[in-house]
Amino acid sequence: MSVRPRTRVATSHGPIGTDGALAVDRYLLALAGHLPTGNDAFDALERDFVEHAKLFAARRGISYGAWRDVGVSRDVLARAGLGAEALAD
């Protein structure tokens, strides 16, 4: 038995760039008006969200309804591959 302290291991609870959490977080903040952006910057955040949202949702168990509840449009979810029909399977 070792008496040395255990090495801390990163958890998946915080926004990190490798699984798209940062892109999702920034888009949701901008969508809610908590991250001021111009049209071009918002469009870039939306493109990043679309790129990462499907894998992020699958890893975190986020439903179509949850995305809609926080204000993500049906169009954006469809472009991300998260249409209601795709998640019904």
mmCIF file as gemmi writes it, N, C-alpha and C atoms, coordinates in Angstrom:
data_model
loop_
_atom_site.group_PDB
_atom_site.id
_atom_site.type_symbol
_atom_site.label_atom_id
_atom_site.label_alt_id
_atom_site.label_comp_id
_atom_site.label_asym_id
_atom_site.label_entity_id
_atom_site.label_seq_id
_atom_site.pdbx_PDB_ins_code
_atom_site.Cartn_x
_atom_site.Cartn_y
_atom_site.Cartn_z
_atom_site.occupancy
_atom_site.B_iso_or_equiv
_atom_site.pdbx_formal_charge
_atom_site.auth_seq_id
_atom_site.auth_asym_id
_atom_site.pdbx_PDB_model_num
ATOM 1 N N . MET Axp A 1 ? 0.854 -1.166 0 1 0 ? 1 A 1
ATOM 2 C CA . MET Axp A 1 ? 0 0 0 1 0 ? 1 A 1
ATOM 3 C C . MET Axp A 1 ? 0.904 1.234 0 1 0 ? 1 A 1
ATOM 4 N N . SER Axp A 2 ? 0.516 2.2 -0.817 1 0 ? 2 A 1
ATOM 5 C CA . SER Axp A 2 ? 1.287 3.43 -0.93 1 0 ? 2 A 1
ATOM 6 C C . SER Axp A 2 ? 0.681 4.506 -0.031 1 0 ? 2 A 1
ATOM 7 N N . VAL Axp A 3 ? 1.54 5.32 0.552 1 0 ? 3 A 1
ATOM 8 C CA . VAL Axp A 3 ? 1.061 6.428 1.375 1 0 ? 3 A 1
ATOM 9 C C . VAL Axp A 3 ? 1.144 7.75 0.632 1 0 ? 3 A 1
ATOM 10 N N . ARG Axp A 4 ? 1.617 7.693 -0.621 1 0 ? 4 A 1
ATOM 11 C CA . ARG Axp A 4 ? 1.677 8.923 -1.417 1 0 ? 4 A 1
ATOM 12 C C . ARG Axp A 4 ? 0.273 9.338 -1.838 1 0 ? 4 A 1
ATOM 13 N N . PRO Axp A 5 ? 0.046 10.635 -1.953 1 0 ? 5 A 1
ATOM 14 C CA . PRO Axp A 5 ? -1.278 11.09 -2.406 1 0 ? 5 A 1
ATOM 15 C C . PRO Axp A 5 ? -1.518 10.665 -3.843 1 0 ? 5 A 1
ATOM 16 N N . ARG Axp A 6 ? -2.765 10.422 -4.155 1 0 ? 6 A 1
ATOM 17 C CA . ARG Axp A 6 ? -3.129 10.057 -5.516 1 0 ? 6 A 1
ATOM 18 C C . ARG Axp A 6 ? -2.975 11.239 -6.452 1 0 ? 6 A 1
ATOM 19 N N . THR Axp A 7 ? -2.659 10.944 -7.667 1 0 ? 7 A 1
ATOM 20 C CA . THR Axp A 7 ? -2.582 11.985 -8.684 1 0 ? 7 A 1
ATOM 21 C C . THR Axp A 7 ? -3.994 12.399 -9.052 1 0 ? 7 A 1
ATOM 22 N N . ARG Axp A 8 ? -4.188 13.681 -9.147 1 0 ? 8 A 1
ATOM 23 C CA . ARG Axp A 8 ? -5.519 14.166 -9.538 1 0 ? 8 A 1
ATOM 24 C C . ARG Axp A 8 ? -5.734 13.904 -11.023 1 0 ? 8 A 1
ATOM 25 N N . VAL Axp A 9 ? -6.929 13.466 -11.353 1 0 ? 9 A 1
ATOM 26 C CA . VAL Axp A 9 ? -7.282 13.156 -12.727 1 0 ? 9 A 1
ATOM 27 C C . VAL Axp A 9 ? -8.363 14.138 -13.162 1 0 ? 9 A 1
ATOM 28 N N . ALA Axp A 10 ? -8.199 14.696 -14.337 1 0 ? 10 A 1
ATOM 29 C CA . ALA Axp A 10 ? -9.206 15.63 -14.852 1 0 ? 10 A 1
ATOM 30 C C . ALA Axp A 10 ? -10.528 14.901 -15.057 1 0 ? 10 A 1
ATOM 31 N N . THR Axp A 11 ? -11.61 15.566 -14.707 1 0 ? 11 A 1
ATOM 32 C CA . THR Axp A 11 ? -12.935 14.997 -14.933 1 0 ? 11 A 1
ATOM 33 C C . THR Axp A 11 ? -13.546 15.633 -16.162 1 0 ? 11 A 1
ATOM 34 N N . SER Axp A 12 ? -14.667 15.119 -16.574 1 0 ? 12 A 1
ATOM 35 C CA . SER Axp A 12 ? -15.325 15.666 -17.754 1 0 ? 12 A 1
ATOM 36 C C . SER Axp A 12 ? -16.399 16.682 -17.382 1 0 ? 12 A 1
ATOM 37 N N . HIS Axp A 13 ? -16.331 17.222 -16.175 1 0 ? 13 A 1
ATOM 38 C CA . HIS Axp A 13 ? -17.377 18.133 -15.72 1 0 ? 13 A 1
ATOM 39 C C . HIS Axp A 13 ? -17.169 19.589 -16.109 1 0 ? 13 A 1
ATOM 40 N N . GLY Axp A 14 ? -16.021 19.951 -16.606 1 0 ? 14 A 1
ATOM 41 C CA . GLY Axp A 14 ? -15.771 21.341 -16.949 1 0 ? 14 A 1
ATOM 42 C C . GLY Axp A 14 ? -15.565 21.511 -18.438 1 0 ? 14 A 1
ATOM 43 N N . PRO Axp A 15 ? -15.687 22.735 -18.927 1 0 ? 15 A 1
ATOM 44 C CA . PRO Axp A 15 ? -15.496 22.951 -20.354 1 0 ? 15 A 1
ATOM 45 C C . PRO Axp A 15 ? -14.041 22.753 -20.768 1 0 ? 15 A 1
ATOM 46 N N . ILE Axp A 16 ? -13.839 21.825 -21.654 1 0 ? 16 A 1
ATOM 47 C CA . ILE Axp A 16 ? -12.518 21.612 -22.227 1 0 ? 16 A 1
ATOM 48 C C . ILE Axp A 16 ? -12.667 21.547 -23.727 1 0 ? 16 A 1
ATOM 49 N N . GLY Axp A 17 ? -11.66 21.966 -24.432 1 0 ? 17 A 1
ATOM 50 C CA . GLY Axp A 17 ? -11.755 22.042 -25.876 1 0 ? 17 A 1
ATOM 51 C C . GLY Axp A 17 ? -11.791 20.721 -26.595 1 0 ? 17 A 1
ATOM 52 N N . THR Axp A 18 ? -11.285 19.665 -25.987 1 0 ? 18 A 1
ATOM 53 C CA . THR Axp A 18 ? -11.155 18.41 -26.705 1 0 ? 18 A 1
ATOM 54 C C . THR Axp A 18 ? -12.476 17.733 -27.019 1 0 ? 18 A 1
ATOM 55 N N . ASP Axp A 19 ? -13.493 17.936 -26.228 1 0 ? 19 A 1
ATOM 56 C CA . ASP Axp A 19 ? -14.772 17.299 -26.541 1 0 ? 19 A 1
ATOM 57 C C . ASP Axp A 19 ? -15.825 18.313 -26.993 1 0 ? 19 A 1
ATOM 58 N N . GLY Axp A 20 ? -15.42 19.511 -27.307 1 0 ? 20 A 1
ATOM 59 C CA . GLY Axp A 20 ? -16.338 20.517 -27.813 1 0 ? 20 A 1
ATOM 60 C C . GLY Axp A 20 ? -17.079 21.294 -26.75 1 0 ? 20 A 1
ATOM 61 N N . ALA Axp A 21 ? -16.786 21.055 -25.485 1 0 ? 21 A 1
ATOM 62 C CA . ALA Axp A 21 ? -17.515 21.728 -24.419 1 0 ? 21 A 1
ATOM 63 C C . ALA Axp A 21 ? -17.351 23.242 -24.47 1 0 ? 21 A 1
ATOM 64 N N . LEU Axp A 22 ? -16.158 23.703 -24.788 1 0 ? 22 A 1
ATOM 65 C CA . LEU Axp A 22 ? -15.931 25.148 -24.842 1 0 ? 22 A 1
ATOM 66 C C . LEU Axp A 22 ? -16.767 25.783 -25.954 1 0 ? 22 A 1
ATOM 67 N N . ALA Axp A 23 ? -16.818 25.141 -27.108 1 0 ? 23 A 1
ATOM 68 C CA . ALA Axp A 23 ? -17.618 25.662 -28.229 1 0 ? 23 A 1
ATOM 69 C C . ALA Axp A 23 ? -19.096 25.696 -27.859 1 0 ? 23 A 1
ATOM 70 N N . VAL Axp A 24 ? -19.577 24.645 -27.224 1 0 ? 24 A 1
ATOM 71 C CA . VAL Axp A 24 ? -20.982 24.585 -26.811 1 0 ? 24 A 1
ATOM 72 C C . VAL Axp A 24 ? -21.268 25.656 -25.766 1 0 ? 24 A 1
ATOM 73 N N . ASP Axp A 25 ? -20.398 25.769 -24.78 1 0 ? 25 A 1
ATOM 74 C CA . ASP Axp A 25 ? -20.585 26.742 -23.706 1 0 ? 25 A 1
ATOM 75 C C . ASP Axp A 25 ? -20.61 28.169 -24.235 1 0 ? 25 A 1
ATOM 76 N N . ARG Axp A 26 ? -19.676 28.501 -25.106 1 0 ? 26 A 1
ATOM 77 C CA . ARG Axp A 26 ? -19.607 29.864 -25.642 1 0 ? 26 A 1
ATOM 78 C C . ARG Axp A 26 ? -20.843 30.186 -26.482 1 0 ? 26 A 1
ATOM 79 N N . TYR Axp A 27 ? -21.315 29.231 -27.269 1 0 ? 27 A 1
ATOM 80 C CA . TYR Axp A 27 ? -22.523 29.46 -28.077 1 0 ? 27 A 1
ATOM 81 C C . TYR Axp A 27 ? -23.737 29.685 -27.177 1 0 ? 27 A 1
ATOM 82 N N . LEU Axp A 28 ? -23.885 28.857 -26.16 1 0 ? 28 A 1
ATOM 83 C CA . LEU Axp A 28 ? -25.034 29.005 -25.265 1 0 ? 28 A 1
ATOM 84 C C . LEU Axp A 28 ? -24.988 30.322 -24.502 1 0 ? 28 A 1
ATOM 85 N N . LEU Axp A 29 ? -23.796 30.749 -24.093 1 0 ? 29 A 1
ATOM 86 C CA . LEU Axp A 29 ? -23.656 32.053 -23.432 1 0 ? 29 A 1
ATOM 87 C C . LEU Axp A 29 ? -24.049 33.185 -24.374 1 0 ? 29 A 1
ATOM 88 N N . ALA Axp A 30 ? -23.602 33.112 -25.618 1 0 ? 30 A 1
ATOM 89 C CA . ALA Axp A 30 ? -23.951 34.146 -26.599 1 0 ? 30 A 1
ATOM 90 C C . ALA Axp A 30 ? -25.445 34.122 -26.901 1 0 ? 30 A 1
ATOM 91 N N . LEU Axp A 31 ? -26.005 32.935 -26.999 1 0 ? 31 A 1
ATOM 92 C CA . LEU Axp A 31 ? -27.436 32.794 -27.269 1 0 ? 31 A 1
ATOM 93 C C . LEU Axp A 31 ? -28.275 33.427 -26.16 1 0 ? 31 A 1
ATOM 94 N N . ALA Axp A 32 ? -27.817 33.284 -24.926 1 0 ? 32 A 1
ATOM 95 C CA . ALA Axp A 32 ? -28.53 33.84 -23.776 1 0 ? 32 A 1
ATOM 96 C C . ALA Axp A 32 ? -28.24 35.329 -23.568 1 0 ? 32 A 1
ATOM 97 N N . GLY Axp A 33 ? -27.314 35.882 -24.354 1 0 ? 33 A 1
ATOM 98 C CA . GLY Axp A 33 ? -26.991 37.294 -24.225 1 0 ? 33 A 1
ATOM 99 C C . GLY Axp A 33 ? -25.948 37.599 -23.168 1 0 ? 33 A 1
ATOM 100 N N . HIS Axp A 34 ? -25.307 36.569 -22.639 1 0 ? 34 A 1
ATOM 101 C CA . HIS Axp A 34 ? -24.288 36.772 -21.603 1 0 ? 34 A 1
ATOM 102 C C . HIS Axp A 34 ? -22.888 36.94 -22.175 1 0 ? 34 A 1
ATOM 103 N N . LEU Axp A 35 ? -22.749 36.764 -23.472 1 0 ? 35 A 1
ATOM 104 C CA . LEU Axp A 35 ? -21.465 36.931 -24.143 1 0 ? 35 A 1
ATOM 105 C C . LEU Axp A 35 ? -21.716 37.846 -25.339 1 0 ? 35 A 1
ATOM 106 N N . PRO Axp A 36 ? -21.4 39.126 -25.19 1 0 ? 36 A 1
ATOM 107 C CA . PRO Axp A 36 ? -21.688 40.061 -26.267 1 0 ? 36 A 1
ATOM 108 C C . PRO Axp A 36 ? -20.892 39.731 -27.536 1 0 ? 36 A 1
ATOM 109 N N . THR Axp A 37 ? -21.598 39.651 -28.638 1 0 ? 37 A 1
ATOM 110 C CA . THR Axp A 37 ? -20.964 39.357 -29.924 1 0 ? 37 A 1
ATOM 111 C C . THR Axp A 37 ? -21.641 40.157 -31.017 1 0 ? 37 A 1
ATOM 112 N N . GLY Axp A 38 ? -20.915 40.357 -32.092 1 0 ? 38 A 1
ATOM 113 C CA . GLY Axp A 38 ? -21.511 40.917 -33.3 1 0 ? 38 A 1
ATOM 114 C C . GLY Axp A 38 ? -22.046 39.77 -34.135 1 0 ? 38 A 1
ATOM 115 N N . ASN Axp A 39 ? -22.67 40.097 -35.254 1 0 ? 39 A 1
ATOM 116 C CA . ASN Axp A 39 ? -23.253 39.061 -36.106 1 0 ? 39 A 1
ATOM 117 C C . ASN Axp A 39 ? -22.214 38.055 -36.594 1 0 ? 39 A 1
ATOM 118 N N . ASP Axp A 40 ? -21.071 38.542 -37.056 1 0 ? 40 A 1
ATOM 119 C CA . ASP Axp A 40 ? -20.036 37.64 -37.573 1 0 ? 40 A 1
ATOM 120 C C . ASP Axp A 40 ? -19.502 36.722 -36.476 1 0 ? 40 A 1
ATOM 121 N N . ALA Axp A 41 ? -19.289 37.271 -35.301 1 0 ? 41 A 1
ATOM 122 C CA . ALA Axp A 41 ? -18.777 36.462 -34.189 1 0 ? 41 A 1
ATOM 123 C C . ALA Axp A 41 ? -19.814 35.431 -33.759 1 0 ? 41 A 1
ATOM 124 N N . PHE Axp A 42 ? -21.083 35.83 -33.728 1 0 ? 42 A 1
ATOM 125 C CA . PHE Axp A 42 ? -22.135 34.877 -33.35 1 0 ? 42 A 1
ATOM 126 C C . PHE Axp A 42 ? -22.23 33.756 -34.375 1 0 ? 42 A 1
ATOM 127 N N . ASP Axp A 43 ? -22.128 34.101 -35.654 1 0 ? 43 A 1
ATOM 128 C CA . ASP Axp A 43 ? -22.167 33.081 -36.709 1 0 ? 43 A 1
ATOM 129 C C . ASP Axp A 43 ? -21.018 32.088 -36.55 1 0 ? 43 A 1
ATOM 130 N N . ALA Axp A 44 ? -19.847 32.575 -36.172 1 0 ? 44 A 1
ATOM 131 C CA . ALA Axp A 44 ? -18.694 31.694 -35.959 1 0 ? 44 A 1
ATOM 132 C C . ALA Axp A 44 ? -18.936 30.78 -34.751 1 0 ? 44 A 1
ATOM 133 N N . LEU Axp A 45 ? -19.506 31.318 -33.694 1 0 ? 45 A 1
ATOM 134 C CA . LEU Axp A 45 ? -19.826 30.498 -32.523 1 0 ? 45 A 1
ATOM 135 C C . LEU Axp A 45 ? -20.857 29.434 -32.879 1 0 ? 45 A 1
ATOM 136 N N . GLU Axp A 46 ? -21.821 29.818 -33.7 1 0 ? 46 A 1
ATOM 137 C CA . GLU Axp A 46 ? -22.855 28.865 -34.118 1 0 ? 46 A 1
ATOM 138 C C . GLU Axp A 46 ? -22.251 27.746 -34.965 1 0 ? 46 A 1
ATOM 139 N N . ARG Axp A 47 ? -21.339 28.089 -35.865 1 0 ? 47 A 1
ATOM 140 C CA . ARG Axp A 47 ? -20.668 27.058 -36.682 1 0 ? 47 A 1
ATOM 141 C C . ARG Axp A 47 ? -19.885 26.093 -35.795 1 0 ? 47 A 1
ATOM 142 N N . ASP Axp A 48 ? -19.196 26.625 -34.791 1 0 ? 48 A 1
ATOM 143 C CA . ASP Axp A 48 ? -18.459 25.767 -33.865 1 0 ? 48 A 1
ATOM 144 C C . ASP Axp A 48 ? -19.412 24.86 -33.088 1 0 ? 48 A 1
ATOM 145 N N . PHE Axp A 49 ? -20.532 25.411 -32.655 1 0 ? 49 A 1
ATOM 146 C CA . PHE Axp A 49 ? -21.533 24.616 -31.946 1 0 ? 49 A 1
ATOM 147 C C . PHE Axp A 49 ? -22.025 23.476 -32.82 1 0 ? 49 A 1
ATOM 148 N N . VAL Axp A 50 ? -22.374 23.789 -34.066 1 0 ? 50 A 1
ATOM 149 C CA . VAL Axp A 50 ? -22.877 22.773 -34.997 1 0 ? 50 A 1
ATOM 150 C C . VAL Axp A 50 ? -21.852 21.658 -35.188 1 0 ? 50 A 1
ATOM 151 N N . GLU Axp A 51 ? -20.585 22.022 -35.226 1 0 ? 51 A 1
ATOM 152 C CA . GLU Axp A 51 ? -19.518 21.043 -35.417 1 0 ? 51 A 1
ATOM 153 C C . GLU Axp A 51 ? -19.384 20.091 -34.225 1 0 ? 51 A 1
ATOM 154 N N . HIS Axp A 52 ? -19.602 20.583 -33.021 1 0 ? 52 A 1
ATOM 155 C CA . HIS Axp A 52 ? -19.317 19.795 -31.817 1 0 ? 52 A 1
ATOM 156 C C . HIS Axp A 52 ? -20.539 19.28 -31.069 1 0 ? 52 A 1
ATOM 157 N N . ALA Axp A 53 ? -21.709 19.795 -31.328 1 0 ? 53 A 1
ATOM 158 C CA . ALA Axp A 53 ? -22.879 19.513 -30.49 1 0 ? 53 A 1
ATOM 159 C C . ALA Axp A 53 ? -23.292 18.047 -30.472 1 0 ? 53 A 1
ATOM 160 N N . LYS Axp A 54 ? -23.224 17.364 -31.599 1 0 ? 54 A 1
ATOM 161 C CA . LYS Axp A 54 ? -23.712 15.979 -31.644 1 0 ? 54 A 1
ATOM 162 C C . LYS Axp A 54 ? -22.881 15.069 -30.737 1 0 ? 54 A 1
ATOM 163 N N . LEU Axp A 55 ? -21.576 15.128 -30.857 1 0 ? 55 A 1
ATOM 164 C CA . LEU Axp A 55 ? -20.716 14.307 -30.021 1 0 ? 55 A 1
ATOM 165 C C . LEU Axp A 55 ? -20.834 14.722 -28.545 1 0 ? 55 A 1
ATOM 166 N N . PHE Axp A 56 ? -20.881 16.021 -28.307 1 0 ? 56 A 1
ATOM 167 C CA . PHE Axp A 56 ? -21.028 16.538 -26.942 1 0 ? 56 A 1
ATOM 168 C C . PHE Axp A 56 ? -22.312 16.004 -26.316 1 0 ? 56 A 1
ATOM 169 N N . ALA Axp A 57 ? -23.415 16.075 -27.064 1 0 ? 57 A 1
ATOM 170 C CA . ALA Axp A 57 ? -24.709 15.606 -26.55 1 0 ? 57 A 1
ATOM 171 C C . ALA Axp A 57 ? -24.686 14.11 -26.28 1 0 ? 57 A 1
ATOM 172 N N . ALA Axp A 58 ? -24.061 13.352 -27.17 1 0 ? 58 A 1
ATOM 173 C CA . ALA Axp A 58 ? -23.99 11.901 -26.983 1 0 ? 58 A 1
ATOM 174 C C . ALA Axp A 58 ? -23.186 11.544 -25.737 1 0 ? 58 A 1
ATOM 175 N N . ARG Axp A 59 ? -22.074 12.22 -25.529 1 0 ? 59 A 1
ATOM 176 C CA . ARG Axp A 59 ? -21.222 11.927 -24.361 1 0 ? 59 A 1
ATOM 177 C C . ARG Axp A 59 ? -21.87 12.342 -23.052 1 0 ? 59 A 1
ATOM 178 N N . ARG Axp A 60 ? -22.666 13.395 -23.099 1 0 ? 60 A 1
ATOM 179 C CA . ARG Axp A 60 ? -23.25 13.934 -21.865 1 0 ? 60 A 1
ATOM 180 C C . ARG Axp A 60 ? -24.713 13.528 -21.664 1 0 ? 60 A 1
ATOM 181 N N . GLY Axp A 61 ? -25.311 12.848 -22.64 1 0 ? 61 A 1
ATOM 182 C CA . GLY Axp A 61 ? -26.703 12.423 -22.514 1 0 ? 61 A 1
ATOM 183 C C . GLY Axp A 61 ? -27.698 13.564 -22.593 1 0 ? 61 A 1
ATOM 184 N N . ILE Axp A 62 ? -27.417 14.543 -23.436 1 0 ? 62 A 1
ATOM 185 C CA . ILE Axp A 62 ? -28.287 15.714 -23.565 1 0 ? 62 A 1
ATOM 186 C C . ILE Axp A 62 ? -29.319 15.453 -24.655 1 0 ? 62 A 1
ATOM 187 N N . SER Axp A 63 ? -30.577 15.623 -24.325 1 0 ? 63 A 1
ATOM 188 C CA . SER Axp A 63 ? -31.671 15.334 -25.25 1 0 ? 63 A 1
ATOM 189 C C . SER Axp A 63 ? -31.991 16.529 -26.155 1 0 ? 63 A 1
ATOM 190 N N . TYR Axp A 64 ? -32.72 16.238 -27.216 1 0 ? 64 A 1
ATOM 191 C CA . TYR Axp A 64 ? -33.202 17.271 -28.125 1 0 ? 64 A 1
ATOM 192 C C . TYR Axp A 64 ? -34.02 18.311 -27.35 1 0 ? 64 A 1
ATOM 193 N N . GLY Axp A 65 ? -34.897 17.837 -26.475 1 0 ? 65 A 1
ATOM 194 C CA . GLY Axp A 65 ? -35.733 18.733 -25.683 1 0 ? 65 A 1
ATOM 195 C C . GLY Axp A 65 ? -34.927 19.657 -24.784 1 0 ? 65 A 1
ATOM 196 N N . ALA Axp A 66 ? -33.838 19.147 -24.237 1 0 ? 66 A 1
ATOM 197 C CA . ALA Axp A 66 ? -32.988 19.982 -23.379 1 0 ? 66 A 1
ATOM 198 C C . ALA Axp A 66 ? -32.36 21.113 -24.177 1 0 ? 66 A 1
ATOM 199 N N . TRP Axp A 67 ? -31.896 20.792 -25.397 1 0 ? 67 A 1
ATOM 200 C CA . TRP Axp A 67 ? -31.333 21.853 -26.26 1 0 ? 67 A 1
ATOM 201 C C . TRP Axp A 67 ? -32.397 22.893 -26.573 1 0 ? 67 A 1
ATOM 202 N N . ARG Axp A 68 ? -33.618 22.43 -26.876 1 0 ? 68 A 1
ATOM 203 C CA . ARG Axp A 68 ? -34.7 23.37 -27.19 1 0 ? 68 A 1
ATOM 204 C C . ARG Axp A 68 ? -35.056 24.216 -25.966 1 0 ? 68 A 1
ATOM 205 N N . ASP Axp A 69 ? -35.02 23.605 -24.781 1 0 ? 69 A 1
ATOM 206 C CA . ASP Axp A 69 ? -35.351 24.331 -23.545 1 0 ? 69 A 1
ATOM 207 C C . ASP Axp A 69 ? -34.397 25.494 -23.278 1 0 ? 69 A 1
ATOM 208 N N . VAL Axp A 70 ? -33.141 25.383 -23.715 1 0 ? 70 A 1
ATOM 209 C CA . VAL Axp A 70 ? -32.194 26.479 -23.493 1 0 ? 70 A 1
ATOM 210 C C . VAL Axp A 70 ? -32.145 27.441 -24.675 1 0 ? 70 A 1
ATOM 211 N N . GLY Axp A 71 ? -33.006 27.23 -25.672 1 0 ? 71 A 1
ATOM 212 C CA . GLY Axp A 71 ? -33.158 28.203 -26.744 1 0 ? 71 A 1
ATOM 213 C C . GLY Axp A 71 ? -32.459 27.9 -28.056 1 0 ? 71 A 1
ATOM 214 N N . VAL Axp A 72 ? -31.883 26.718 -28.205 1 0 ? 72 A 1
ATOM 215 C CA . VAL Axp A 72 ? -31.237 26.378 -29.477 1 0 ? 72 A 1
ATOM 216 C C . VAL Axp A 72 ? -32.336 26.087 -30.497 1 0 ? 72 A 1
ATOM 217 N N . SER Axp A 73 ? -32.243 26.726 -31.655 1 0 ? 73 A 1
ATOM 218 C CA . SER Axp A 73 ? -33.303 26.586 -32.656 1 0 ? 73 A 1
ATOM 219 C C . SER Axp A 73 ? -33.299 25.21 -33.307 1 0 ? 73 A 1
ATOM 220 N N . ARG Axp A 74 ? -34.453 24.842 -33.85 1 0 ? 74 A 1
ATOM 221 C CA . ARG Axp A 74 ? -34.581 23.563 -34.563 1 0 ? 74 A 1
ATOM 222 C C . ARG Axp A 74 ? -33.612 23.501 -35.739 1 0 ? 74 A 1
ATOM 223 N N . ASP Axp A 75 ? -33.453 24.621 -36.433 1 0 ? 75 A 1
ATOM 224 C CA . ASP Axp A 75 ? -32.561 24.675 -37.592 1 0 ? 75 A 1
ATOM 225 C C . ASP Axp A 75 ? -31.118 24.374 -37.193 1 0 ? 75 A 1
ATOM 226 N N . VAL Axp A 76 ? -30.658 24.99 -36.134 1 0 ? 76 A 1
ATOM 227 C CA . VAL Axp A 76 ? -29.279 24.775 -35.671 1 0 ? 76 A 1
ATOM 228 C C . VAL Axp A 76 ? -29.104 23.324 -35.232 1 0 ? 76 A 1
ATOM 229 N N . LEU Axp A 77 ? -30.072 22.779 -34.521 1 0 ? 77 A 1
ATOM 230 C CA . LEU Axp A 77 ? -29.987 21.384 -34.095 1 0 ? 77 A 1
ATOM 231 C C . LEU Axp A 77 ? -29.984 20.433 -35.29 1 0 ? 77 A 1
ATOM 232 N N . ALA Axp A 78 ? -30.776 20.736 -36.299 1 0 ? 78 A 1
ATOM 233 C CA . ALA Axp A 78 ? -30.801 19.89 -37.499 1 0 ? 78 A 1
ATOM 234 C C . ALA Axp A 78 ? -29.451 19.928 -38.208 1 0 ? 78 A 1
ATOM 235 N N . ARG Axp A 79 ? -28.852 21.113 -38.317 1 0 ? 79 A 1
ATOM 236 C CA . ARG Axp A 79 ? -27.534 21.213 -38.952 1 0 ? 79 A 1
ATOM 237 C C . ARG Axp A 79 ? -26.469 20.466 -38.157 1 0 ? 79 A 1
ATOM 238 N N . ALA Axp A 80 ? -26.669 20.346 -36.851 1 0 ? 80 A 1
ATOM 239 C CA . ALA Axp A 80 ? -25.725 19.621 -35.996 1 0 ? 80 A 1
ATOM 240 C C . ALA Axp A 80 ? -25.991 18.113 -36.014 1 0 ? 80 A 1
ATOM 241 N N . GLY Axp A 81 ? -27.047 17.707 -36.705 1 0 ? 81 A 1
ATOM 242 C CA . GLY Axp A 81 ? -27.4 16.283 -36.734 1 0 ? 81 A 1
ATOM 243 C C . GLY Axp A 81 ? -28.176 15.853 -35.512 1 0 ? 81 A 1
ATOM 244 N N . LEU Axp A 82 ? -28.832 16.808 -34.875 1 0 ? 82 A 1
ATOM 245 C CA . LEU Axp A 82 ? -29.584 16.537 -33.649 1 0 ? 82 A 1
ATOM 246 C C . LEU Axp A 82 ? -31.072 16.786 -33.818 1 0 ? 82 A 1
ATOM 247 N N . GLY Axp A 83 ? -31.609 16.465 -34.983 1 0 ? 83 A 1
ATOM 248 C CA . GLY Axp A 83 ? -33.042 16.619 -35.181 1 0 ? 83 A 1
ATOM 249 C C . GLY Axp A 83 ? -33.827 15.681 -34.285 1 0 ? 83 A 1
ATOM 250 N N . ALA Axp A 84 ? -35.054 16.036 -33.954 1 0 ? 84 A 1
ATOM 251 C CA . ALA Axp A 84 ? -35.865 15.223 -33.058 1 0 ? 84 A 1
ATOM 252 C C . ALA Axp A 84 ? -36.023 13.806 -33.607 1 0 ? 84 A 1
ATOM 253 N N . GLU Axp A 85 ? -36.155 13.662 -34.902 1 0 ? 85 A 1
ATOM 254 C CA . GLU Axp A 85 ? -36.321 12.332 -35.495 1 0 ? 85 A 1
ATOM 255 C C . GLU Axp A 85 ? -35.035 11.509 -35.378 1 0 ? 85 A 1
ATOM 256 N N . ALA Axp A 86 ? -33.878 12.166 -35.439 1 0 ? 86 A 1
ATOM 257 C CA . ALA Axp A 86 ? -32.602 11.453 -35.328 1 0 ? 86 A 1
ATOM 258 C C . ALA Axp A 86 ? -32.401 10.933 -33.916 1 0 ? 86 A 1
ATOM 259 N N . LEU Axp A 87 ? -32.945 11.619 -32.93 1 0 ? 87 A 1
ATOM 260 C CA . LEU Axp A 87 ? -32.755 11.215 -31.535 1 0 ? 87 A 1
ATOM 261 C C . LEU Axp A 87 ? -33.828 10.245 -31.058 1 0 ? 87 A 1
ATOM 262 N N . ALA Axp A 88 ? -34.85 10.018 -31.868 1 0 ? 88 A 1
ATOM 263 C CA . ALA Axp A 88 ? -35.935 9.12 -31.478 1 0 ? 88 A 1
ATOM 264 C C . ALA Axp A 88 ? -35.521 7.665 -31.563 1 0 ? 88 A 1
ATOM 265 N N . ASP Axp A 89 ? -34.437 7.367 -32.288 1 0 ? 89 A 1
ATOM 266 C CA . ASP Axp A 89 ? -33.995 5.974 -32.456 1 0 ? 89 A 1
ATOM 267 C C . ASP Axp A 89 ? -33.58 5.34 -31.161 1 0 ? 89 A 1
